[in-house]
């Protein structure tokens, strides 16, 4: 039982860490794409 809890905790921490790495990159990419719609110079 403690091993299952440890594995579940590690899996949750890995998912949280992965989400925190992906979300800012997606936000920046969508912001840059929006700039090109406002002005083609960007």
Helices and strands as residue ranges (DSSP letters): H 2-38
